[in-house]
């Protein structure tokens, strides 16, 4: 079974600073990888995804992520944090052999300090 | 128009009761899912239906029973509710693995 590990359950950044959220996965086949964001009392919203092709993918709200097969990583970054980025972020991997089941990491809560 | 809608948004009920959560999607997707998010924000899949057929049934107590009358609807019925069932339940839909899921806004279930 596939698994996803997000390093750091909480990350605190200053407004304007770099946001870096780490995600590592285990998969026996090339995966589909996703980052979702969850604002308080809301559902999950897709930030970006990697399926095939270019390993650096850009998403909404200025976020991007790079797929590194050799490191089995899919870290999420944003050059300059904004107060509105405060939320919970989830990395996920899709198991194509299991009905496209999405397996999520434990989540990382981002706090943005003024 | 909300793509994936769940009702109710909040549900407070006593132990032992039976309750249902409804989910509808207007995206034309073939596959729908139920996920449970616990108090630590951990998300775990419960069930998945593809065009009304059950394709994923994780280790979930049989007090939980999904029903899909058509591919646009996936409801979740819970019998004999227990304190440990308190969580946020999310419905989602998808057209394929590379598309990811579209999530509803969740149903916060509190069992007292």
Interface residues (C-beta under 8 A of the other chain):
Chain A: X32 X34 X36 X38 X41 X42 X43 X44 X45 X46 X49 X51 X88 X90 X92 X94 X96 X98 X99 X100 X101 X102 X103 X104 X106 X107 X109
Chain B: X4 X31 X33 X40 X41 X42 X43 X44 X45 X48 X50 X55 X56 X90 X92 X94 X96 X97 X98 X100 X101 X102 X103 X104 X105 X106
